[in-house]
Amino acid sequence: MTTIIIGFTPFHLLPMRELIATLQGDLHVFHPMASELRDSVEGSSLVFLGGCDSSQKSRWRRYVQARREIDRMMTSGKQVDLYLPHPFNPLSNHAFFHEGPIRRFIYQDGILNYYDAATPLAPFSTRVRQRAKAAVIGAHYRMYDGHLSGIDSRPVAGGFFTHPDRVVSVEKFPLLRRLAFRTNHQTADLIDEGDVLFLDQSVELIVGTERARELRRRTVEYIDALGARVLYKPHYAQGREKSLGPRWVPLAPGLSALPAEWALARIRVAHVVSFCTSALANIAMSDSTITCHATAANLIPVSVNGRRTTLAEVLSGLGVKVVELLHS
Protein backbone atom coordinates (compact mmCIF):
# COMPACT_ATOMS: atom_id res chain seq x y z
CA MET A 1 0.00 0.00 0.00
CA THR A 2 1.32 3.42 -1.00
CA THR A 3 0.38 6.32 1.26
CA ILE A 4 1.06 10.01 0.65
CA ILE A 5 0.71 12.61 3.43
CA ILE A 6 0.97 16.30 2.52
CA GLY A 7 1.14 19.32 4.82
CA PHE A 8 2.60 22.81 4.67
CA THR A 9 1.97 24.88 7.84
CA PRO A 10 3.45 24.40 11.33
CA PHE A 11 0.03 23.28 12.57
CA HIS A 12 -0.08 20.42 10.04
CA LEU A 13 2.88 18.81 11.78
CA LEU A 14 0.53 17.79 14.60
CA PRO A 15 -1.87 15.54 12.66
CA MET A 16 0.91 14.39 10.31
CA ARG A 17 3.01 13.15 13.21
CA GLU A 18 0.05 11.20 14.56
CA LEU A 19 -0.82 9.73 11.16
CA ILE A 20 2.77 8.64 10.54
CA ALA A 21 2.72 6.77 13.84
CA THR A 22 -0.47 4.84 13.00
CA LEU A 23 -0.57 4.25 9.23
CA GLN A 24 0.82 1.10 7.66
CA GLY A 25 2.67 0.48 4.39
CA ASP A 26 5.06 2.67 2.44
CA LEU A 27 4.64 6.24 3.67
CA HIS A 28 5.61 9.22 1.51
CA VAL A 29 5.54 12.56 3.32
CA PHE A 30 5.87 16.17 2.21
CA HIS A 31 6.18 19.16 4.53
CA PRO A 32 8.54 22.19 4.31
CA MET A 33 9.44 21.57 8.00
CA ALA A 34 9.85 17.80 7.57
CA SER A 35 12.90 17.69 9.84
CA GLU A 36 10.48 18.16 12.76
CA LEU A 37 8.91 14.79 11.84
CA ARG A 38 12.07 12.70 12.05
CA ASP A 39 11.26 11.46 15.55
CA SER A 40 8.07 9.90 14.11
CA VAL A 41 9.97 7.73 11.65
CA GLU A 42 11.11 4.90 13.91
CA GLY A 43 9.65 1.62 12.73
CA SER A 44 8.07 3.26 9.67
CA SER A 45 8.97 2.77 6.02
CA LEU A 46 8.97 6.49 5.32
CA VAL A 47 10.23 8.58 2.38
CA PHE A 48 10.42 12.36 2.46
CA LEU A 49 9.07 13.54 -0.91
CA GLY A 50 11.35 15.90 -2.80
CA GLY A 51 13.99 15.47 -0.12
CA CYS A 52 11.96 17.92 1.94
CA ASP A 53 13.80 16.94 5.14
CA SER A 54 17.04 18.38 3.75
CA SER A 55 18.10 22.00 3.98
CA GLN A 56 20.49 21.54 1.04
CA LYS A 57 17.75 21.98 -1.58
CA SER A 58 15.83 25.16 -2.37
CA ARG A 59 12.15 25.30 -1.51
CA TRP A 60 11.29 25.41 -5.24
CA ARG A 61 13.39 22.33 -6.02
CA ARG A 62 11.79 20.37 -3.19
CA TYR A 63 8.28 21.18 -4.46
CA VAL A 64 9.15 20.34 -8.07
CA GLN A 65 10.72 17.02 -7.15
CA ALA A 66 7.82 16.15 -4.83
CA ARG A 67 5.34 16.88 -7.63
CA ARG A 68 7.24 14.55 -9.99
CA GLU A 69 7.34 11.77 -7.40
CA ILE A 70 3.60 12.16 -6.73
CA ASP A 71 2.90 11.96 -10.47
CA ARG A 72 4.97 8.77 -10.73
CA MET A 73 3.11 7.06 -7.88
CA MET A 74 -0.35 8.15 -9.01
CA THR A 75 0.15 7.02 -12.61
CA SER A 76 1.52 3.59 -11.64
CA GLY A 77 -1.93 2.02 -11.68
CA LYS A 78 -1.64 1.01 -8.02
CA GLN A 79 -3.96 2.33 -5.32
CA VAL A 80 -2.72 5.38 -3.45
CA ASP A 81 -4.09 6.62 -0.12
CA LEU A 82 -3.78 10.41 0.02
CA TYR A 83 -3.96 12.39 3.28
CA LEU A 84 -4.10 16.19 3.23
CA PRO A 85 -5.91 19.09 4.96
CA HIS A 86 -7.35 20.68 1.81
CA PRO A 87 -6.55 21.15 -1.89
CA PHE A 88 -6.01 24.92 -1.81
CA ASN A 89 -2.21 24.64 -1.74
CA PRO A 90 -0.81 24.08 -5.28
CA LEU A 91 0.90 20.77 -4.45
CA SER A 92 -2.03 19.35 -2.49
CA ASN A 93 -4.41 20.55 -5.23
CA HIS A 94 -2.38 18.75 -7.89
CA ALA A 95 -2.48 15.54 -5.84
CA PHE A 96 -6.13 15.79 -4.76
CA PHE A 97 -7.48 16.17 -8.31
CA HIS A 98 -5.08 13.65 -9.84
CA GLU A 99 -6.64 10.85 -11.87
CA GLY A 100 -6.13 7.23 -10.87
CA PRO A 101 -7.12 4.78 -8.13
CA ILE A 102 -6.90 7.24 -5.23
CA ARG A 103 -8.56 7.14 -1.82
CA ARG A 104 -8.69 10.66 -0.39
CA PHE A 105 -8.61 11.34 3.35
CA ILE A 106 -8.95 14.75 5.00
CA TYR A 107 -7.16 15.56 8.24
CA GLN A 108 -7.93 18.48 10.54
CA ASP A 109 -6.67 21.93 9.66
CA GLY A 110 -7.25 24.13 12.68
CA ILE A 111 -10.97 24.74 13.12
CA LEU A 112 -11.99 25.01 9.46
CA ASN A 113 -13.62 21.56 9.61
CA TYR A 114 -16.03 22.78 12.31
CA TYR A 115 -17.76 25.54 10.32
CA ASP A 116 -18.74 26.21 6.72
CA ALA A 117 -15.33 27.43 5.55
CA ALA A 118 -15.78 28.31 1.88
CA THR A 119 -12.92 28.01 -0.58
CA PRO A 120 -11.27 31.46 -1.01
CA LEU A 121 -10.99 31.09 -4.79
CA ALA A 122 -13.77 33.51 -5.72
CA PRO A 123 -11.53 36.58 -6.34
CA PHE A 124 -9.92 36.60 -9.78
CA SER A 125 -6.57 37.65 -8.28
CA THR A 126 -6.54 34.61 -5.99
CA ARG A 127 -7.24 32.24 -8.90
CA VAL A 128 -4.43 33.80 -10.95
CA ARG A 129 -2.01 33.62 -8.02
CA GLN A 130 -2.71 29.95 -7.27
CA ARG A 131 -2.41 28.97 -10.94
CA ALA A 132 0.89 30.83 -11.18
CA LYS A 133 2.27 29.11 -8.07
CA ALA A 134 1.26 25.73 -9.50
CA ALA A 135 2.82 26.47 -12.88
CA VAL A 136 6.15 27.27 -11.24
CA ILE A 137 6.39 23.68 -9.94
CA GLY A 138 4.94 22.14 -13.11
CA ALA A 139 1.57 21.38 -11.54
CA HIS A 140 -1.96 21.86 -12.83
CA TYR A 141 -4.26 23.85 -10.51
CA ARG A 142 -7.91 22.83 -10.45
CA MET A 143 -10.48 25.43 -9.31
CA TYR A 144 -13.10 24.14 -6.89
CA ASP A 145 -16.16 25.38 -5.03
CA GLY A 146 -17.80 24.58 -1.72
CA HIS A 147 -15.97 23.77 1.47
CA LEU A 148 -12.26 24.64 1.59
CA SER A 149 -11.39 21.04 2.56
CA GLY A 150 -12.49 19.84 -0.89
CA ILE A 151 -15.25 17.53 0.35
CA ASP A 152 -17.76 19.10 -2.06
CA SER A 153 -15.46 18.56 -5.06
CA ARG A 154 -14.36 14.94 -4.80
CA PRO A 155 -15.63 11.96 -2.77
CA VAL A 156 -13.48 11.32 0.28
CA ALA A 157 -12.86 8.00 2.00
CA GLY A 158 -12.64 9.41 5.51
CA GLY A 159 -11.47 12.10 7.90
CA PHE A 160 -9.28 12.48 10.99
CA PHE A 161 -10.33 15.09 13.56
CA THR A 162 -10.03 15.86 17.27
CA HIS A 163 -13.80 16.32 17.51
CA PRO A 164 -15.40 14.10 14.86
CA ASP A 165 -18.83 14.63 16.44
CA ARG A 166 -18.66 18.37 15.60
CA VAL A 167 -17.45 18.20 12.00
CA VAL A 168 -19.67 19.95 9.44
CA SER A 169 -21.10 17.97 6.50
CA VAL A 170 -20.40 14.80 8.43
CA GLU A 171 -22.38 12.79 5.88
CA LYS A 172 -19.52 13.33 3.40
CA PHE A 173 -17.18 11.16 5.50
CA PRO A 174 -17.77 7.37 5.25
CA LEU A 175 -15.10 6.92 7.94
CA LEU A 176 -14.25 9.17 10.89
CA ARG A 177 -11.30 8.73 13.23
CA ARG A 178 -10.27 10.76 16.28
CA LEU A 179 -6.95 12.59 16.57
CA ALA A 180 -5.41 13.10 20.00
CA PHE A 181 -2.91 15.91 19.27
CA ARG A 182 -0.64 14.79 22.08
CA THR A 183 1.72 17.55 23.13
CA ASN A 184 4.63 15.39 24.34
CA HIS A 185 6.64 16.18 21.20
CA GLN A 186 9.77 17.07 23.15
CA THR A 187 11.19 15.51 26.28
CA ALA A 188 13.85 18.12 27.00
CA ASP A 189 13.92 20.06 30.25
CA LEU A 190 11.57 22.96 30.85
CA ILE A 191 12.83 26.05 29.04
CA ASP A 192 10.58 28.78 30.40
CA GLU A 193 7.52 29.41 32.52
CA GLY A 194 5.11 32.22 33.25
CA ASP A 195 1.52 33.04 34.05
CA VAL A 196 0.30 33.56 30.48
CA LEU A 197 1.31 32.63 26.94
CA PHE A 198 -0.02 35.02 24.30
CA LEU A 199 -0.35 33.72 20.73
CA ASP A 200 -0.40 36.73 18.44
CA GLN A 201 -2.19 36.81 15.07
CA SER A 202 -2.69 39.24 12.20
CA VAL A 203 -6.14 40.10 13.51
CA GLU A 204 -6.30 43.14 11.21
CA LEU A 205 -7.06 40.76 8.34
CA ILE A 206 -10.03 39.42 10.28
CA VAL A 207 -11.76 42.40 11.90
CA GLY A 208 -10.24 45.37 10.06
CA THR A 209 -7.50 47.79 11.04
CA GLU A 210 -9.54 50.19 13.20
CA ARG A 211 -11.26 47.54 15.32
CA ALA A 212 -8.04 45.56 15.55
CA ARG A 213 -6.25 48.54 17.09
CA GLU A 214 -8.78 48.78 19.93
CA LEU A 215 -8.97 45.01 20.29
CA ARG A 216 -5.21 44.76 20.64
CA ARG A 217 -5.18 47.45 23.35
CA ARG A 218 -7.93 45.76 25.36
CA THR A 219 -6.38 42.32 24.91
CA VAL A 220 -3.07 43.54 26.33
CA GLU A 221 -4.92 44.96 29.36
CA TYR A 222 -6.84 41.72 29.79
CA ILE A 223 -3.65 39.64 29.66
CA ASP A 224 -1.78 41.87 32.11
CA ALA A 225 -4.63 41.38 34.58
CA LEU A 226 -4.18 37.59 34.42
CA GLY A 227 -0.60 37.48 35.67
CA ALA A 228 2.72 39.22 36.05
CA ARG A 229 4.87 37.19 33.66
CA VAL A 230 3.65 36.97 30.07
CA LEU A 231 5.35 34.94 27.33
CA TYR A 232 4.89 36.11 23.73
CA LYS A 233 4.70 33.97 20.57
CA PRO A 234 4.00 35.58 17.18
CA HIS A 235 2.14 33.81 14.39
CA TYR A 236 4.41 32.25 11.77
CA ALA A 237 2.87 34.68 9.23
CA GLN A 238 2.65 37.64 11.61
CA GLY A 239 2.17 41.02 9.96
CA ARG A 240 3.74 44.31 11.01
CA GLU A 241 1.20 44.95 13.77
CA LYS A 242 1.91 43.16 17.04
CA SER A 243 0.63 43.08 20.61
CA LEU A 244 3.77 42.91 22.71
CA GLY A 245 3.50 44.38 26.19
CA PRO A 246 6.58 46.28 27.48
CA ARG A 247 7.34 43.65 30.13
CA TRP A 248 6.39 40.59 28.09
CA VAL A 249 9.05 38.01 27.24
CA PRO A 250 9.29 36.73 23.62
CA LEU A 251 9.92 33.02 23.27
CA ALA A 252 13.30 31.94 21.94
CA PRO A 253 13.29 31.74 18.10
CA GLY A 254 13.58 27.94 17.97
CA LEU A 255 10.68 27.52 20.36
CA SER A 256 8.62 30.24 18.69
CA ALA A 257 8.91 28.45 15.31
CA LEU A 258 7.13 25.36 16.64
CA PRO A 259 3.35 24.92 16.68
CA ALA A 260 2.01 26.35 19.93
CA GLU A 261 0.85 22.88 20.96
CA TRP A 262 4.45 21.60 20.79
CA ALA A 263 5.97 24.72 22.35
CA LEU A 264 3.81 24.10 25.44
CA ALA A 265 5.64 20.83 26.02
CA ARG A 266 8.67 22.95 26.96
CA ILE A 267 7.10 25.84 28.89
CA ARG A 268 4.68 26.03 31.80
CA VAL A 269 1.79 28.52 31.96
CA ALA A 270 -1.67 28.65 33.51
CA HIS A 271 -3.33 30.59 30.68
CA VAL A 272 -3.08 30.78 26.89
CA VAL A 273 -4.67 33.82 25.24
CA SER A 274 -5.17 34.63 21.57
CA PHE A 275 -7.68 36.33 19.33
CA CYS A 276 -9.19 33.31 17.61
CA THR A 277 -6.47 30.79 16.70
CA SER A 278 -7.43 27.13 16.45
CA ALA A 279 -4.49 26.29 18.74
CA LEU A 280 -6.68 27.41 21.66
CA ALA A 281 -9.10 24.54 21.03
CA ASN A 282 -6.32 21.99 20.65
CA ILE A 283 -4.62 23.09 23.87
CA ALA A 284 -7.88 23.22 25.82
CA MET A 285 -8.62 19.63 24.81
CA SER A 286 -5.16 18.23 25.49
CA ASP A 287 -4.30 19.94 28.79
CA SER A 288 -7.00 20.49 31.42
CA THR A 289 -4.59 22.49 33.62
CA ILE A 290 -4.49 25.38 31.13
CA THR A 291 -7.33 27.85 30.58
CA CYS A 292 -7.57 29.10 27.00
CA HIS A 293 -9.08 32.51 26.21
CA ALA A 294 -10.28 33.89 22.84
CA THR A 295 -10.77 37.66 22.66
CA ALA A 296 -12.07 38.06 19.08
CA ALA A 297 -14.26 35.00 18.50
CA ASN A 298 -17.55 36.86 19.06
CA LEU A 299 -16.64 39.31 16.28
CA ILE A 300 -16.30 36.71 13.54
CA PRO A 301 -19.51 35.57 11.81
CA VAL A 302 -19.54 31.98 10.52
CA SER A 303 -22.13 29.37 9.67
CA VAL A 304 -22.34 25.77 10.84
CA ASN A 305 -24.16 23.46 8.45
CA GLY A 306 -25.96 26.48 7.03
CA ARG A 307 -26.94 28.00 10.39
CA ARG A 308 -25.58 31.49 11.09
CA THR A 309 -23.58 31.99 14.27
CA THR A 310 -20.16 33.31 15.33
CA LEU A 311 -16.81 31.69 15.94
CA ALA A 312 -17.55 32.04 19.66
CA GLU A 313 -19.97 29.12 19.46
CA VAL A 314 -17.42 26.97 17.63
CA LEU A 315 -14.55 27.65 20.02
CA SER A 316 -16.61 27.47 23.23
CA GLY A 317 -17.88 24.09 22.07
CA LEU A 318 -14.26 22.96 21.87
CA GLY A 319 -13.45 24.03 25.45
CA VAL A 320 -12.23 27.62 24.95
CA LYS A 321 -13.31 30.53 27.17
CA VAL A 322 -14.74 33.30 24.97
CA VAL A 323 -14.00 36.82 26.21
CA GLU A 324 -16.05 39.65 24.67
CA LEU A 325 -13.83 42.72 24.79
CA LEU A 326 -15.63 44.37 21.87
CA HIS A 327 -19.24 43.93 20.83
CA SER A 328 -20.06 42.67 17.35
Residue pairs with C-beta under 8 A, 6 or more apart in sequence:
1 24
1 25
1 26
1 79
1 81
2 25
2 26
2 28
2 73
2 76
2 78
2 79
2 80
2 81
3 23
3 25
3 26
3 27
3 28
3 80
3 81
3 82
3 83
4 28
4 29
4 30
4 49
4 70
4 73
4 80
4 81
4 82
4 83
4 95
5 16
5 19
5 20
5 23
5 27
5 28
5 29
5 30
5 83
5 84
6 29
6 30
6 31
6 82
6 83
6 84
6 89
6 91
6 92
6 95
7 13
7 15
7 16
7 30
7 31
7 84
7 85
8 31
8 32
8 89
8 91
8 92
9 109
9 236
10 33
10 236
10 257
10 258
10 259
11 109
11 110
11 259
11 278
11 279
12 31
12 85
12 107
12 109
13 31
13 33
13 36
13 37
13 259
13 262
14 179
14 181
14 259
14 261
14 262
14 282
15 85
15 107
15 108
15 160
15 179
15 181
16 29
16 31
16 37
16 40
16 107
17 37
17 40
17 185
18 160
18 179
18 180
18 181
18 182
19 83
19 107
19 160
20 27
20 29
20 37
20 40
20 41
20 44
20 46
21 40
21 44
23 81
23 83
25 45
25 81
26 45
26 47
27 44
27 45
27 46
27 47
28 46
28 47
28 49
28 69
28 70
28 73
29 37
29 46
29 47
29 48
29 49
29 52
30 48
30 49
30 50
30 52
30 66
30 91
31 37
31 52
32 52
32 59
32 62
34 48
34 52
34 53
35 53
35 55
36 258
37 53
38 53
39 185
40 46
48 54
49 65
49 66
49 69
49 70
50 57
50 61
50 62
50 63
50 64
50 65
50 66
50 67
50 69
51 57
51 62
51 65
52 62
52 66
54 62
57 65
60 136
60 137
63 90
63 91
63 137
64 137
64 138
66 91
67 91
67 94
67 137
67 138
67 139
68 138
70 91
70 94
70 95
70 98
71 98
73 80
74 80
74 95
74 98
74 99
74 100
74 102
75 100
77 100
77 101
78 101
79 101
79 102
79 103
80 100
80 101
80 102
80 103
81 102
81 103
81 105
81 157
82 95
82 96
82 102
82 103
82 104
82 105
83 105
83 106
83 107
83 160
84 92
84 95
84 96
84 104
84 105
84 106
84 107
85 92
85 106
85 107
85 108
85 109
85 149
86 92
86 106
86 109
86 112
86 148
86 149
86 150
87 93
87 95
87 96
87 97
87 142
87 144
87 150
87 153
88 119
88 120
88 121
88 130
88 148
90 130
90 133
90 134
90 137
90 139
90 141
91 137
91 139
93 130
93 134
93 139
93 141
93 142
94 134
94 139
94 140
94 141
96 104
96 142
96 150
96 154
97 140
97 142
97 144
97 153
97 154
103 157
104 150
104 154
104 155
104 156
104 157
105 156
105 157
105 158
105 159
105 160
106 113
106 149
106 150
106 151
106 156
106 158
106 159
106 160
106 173
107 159
107 160
107 161
107 179
108 159
108 160
108 161
108 162
108 179
109 149
110 277
110 278
110 279
111 278
111 281
111 311
111 314
111 315
111 318
112 148
112 149
112 278
113 149
113 159
113 161
113 167
113 168
114 163
114 166
114 167
114 168
114 304
114 314
114 317
114 318
115 168
115 302
115 303
115 304
115 311
115 314
116 147
116 168
116 302
116 303
116 304
116 305
116 306
117 147
117 148
117 149
117 302
118 146
118 147
118 148
119 144
119 145
119 146
119 147
119 148
120 126
120 148
121 127
121 130
121 143
121 144
121 145
127 143
130 141
131 141
133 141
134 140
134 141
135 141
144 150
144 152
144 153
145 152
145 153
146 152
146 153
147 168
147 169
150 156
151 169
151 172
151 173
152 169
152 172
155 172
156 172
156 173
156 174
157 174
157 175
158 173
158 174
158 175
158 176
158 177
159 167
159 173
159 175
159 176
159 177
160 176
160 177
160 178
160 179
161 167
161 176
161 177
161 178
161 179
162 178
162 179
162 180
162 181
162 281
162 282
162 285
162 318
163 285
163 318
164 170
164 176
164 177
164 178
166 317
166 318
167 173
167 176
168 304
168 305
169 305
170 176
180 286
181 261
181 282
181 285
181 286
182 286
183 261
183 262
183 264
183 265
183 283
183 286
183 287
184 265
185 258
185 261
185 262
185 265
186 262
186 265
186 266
188 266
190 266
190 267
190 268
191 252
191 255
191 266
191 267
192 231
192 249
192 251
192 252
192 255
192 266
192 267
192 268
193 229
193 267
193 268
193 269
194 227
194 229
194 230
194 231
194 249
194 267
194 268
194 269
195 226
195 227
195 228
195 229
195 230
195 269
195 270
195 271
196 223
196 226
196 227
196 229
196 230
196 231
196 269
196 270
196 271
196 272
196 273
197 230
197 231
197 232
197 233
197 260
197 263
197 264
197 267
197 269
197 271
197 272
197 273
198 219
198 223
198 230
198 231
198 232
198 233
198 243
198 248
198 272
198 273
198 274
199 233
199 235
199 260
199 272
199 273
199 274
199 277
199 279
199 280
200 232
200 233
200 234
200 235
200 238
200 242
200 243
200 244
200 274
201 235
201 238
201 274
201 275
201 276
201 277
202 235
202 237
202 238
202 239
202 241
203 212
203 215
203 216
203 241
203 275
203 276
203 296
204 212
204 239
204 241
205 239
206 212
206 275
206 276
206 296
206 299
206 300
207 215
207 296
207 299
207 300
211 299
211 326
212 241
214 326
215 275
215 295
215 296
215 299
215 325
215 326
216 241
216 243
218 295
218 325
218 326
219 243
219 273
219 275
219 295
219 325
220 243
220 245
222 273
222 293
222 295
222 323
222 325
223 230
223 245
223 273
224 230
224 245
226 270
226 271
226 273
227 270
227 271
229 249
230 245
230 247
230 248
230 249
231 248
231 249
231 250
231 251
231 267
231 269
232 244
232 245
232 248
232 249
232 250
232 251
233 250
233 251
233 255
233 256
233 260
233 263
234 242
234 250
234 256
235 277
236 257
244 250
250 256
251 263
251 267
255 263
255 266
255 267
256 263
259 279
260 272
260 277
260 279
260 283
261 279
261 282
261 283
261 286
264 272
264 283
264 287
264 290
269 290
270 289
270 290
270 291
271 290
271 291
271 292
271 293
272 279
272 280
272 283
272 290
272 291
272 292
272 293
273 292
273 293
273 294
273 295
274 280
274 292
274 293
274 294
274 295
275 294
275 295
275 296
275 297
276 294
276 296
276 297
276 300
276 311
276 315
280 292
280 293
280 294
280 315
280 320
281 292
281 315
281 318
281 319
281 320
283 290
283 292
284 290
284 291
284 292
284 318
284 319
284 320
285 318
285 319
291 321
292 319
292 320
292 321
293 320
293 321
293 322
293 323
294 311
294 312
294 315
294 320
294 321
294 322
294 323
295 323
295 325
296 311
296 325
296 326
297 310
297 311
297 312
297 314
297 315
297 316
297 320
297 322
298 310
298 311
298 312
298 322
298 324
298 326
298 327
298 328
299 310
299 326
299 328
300 310
300 311
300 312
301 308
301 309
301 310
301 311
301 328
302 308
302 309
302 310
302 311
302 314
303 309
304 313
304 314
310 328
312 322
312 324
315 322
316 322
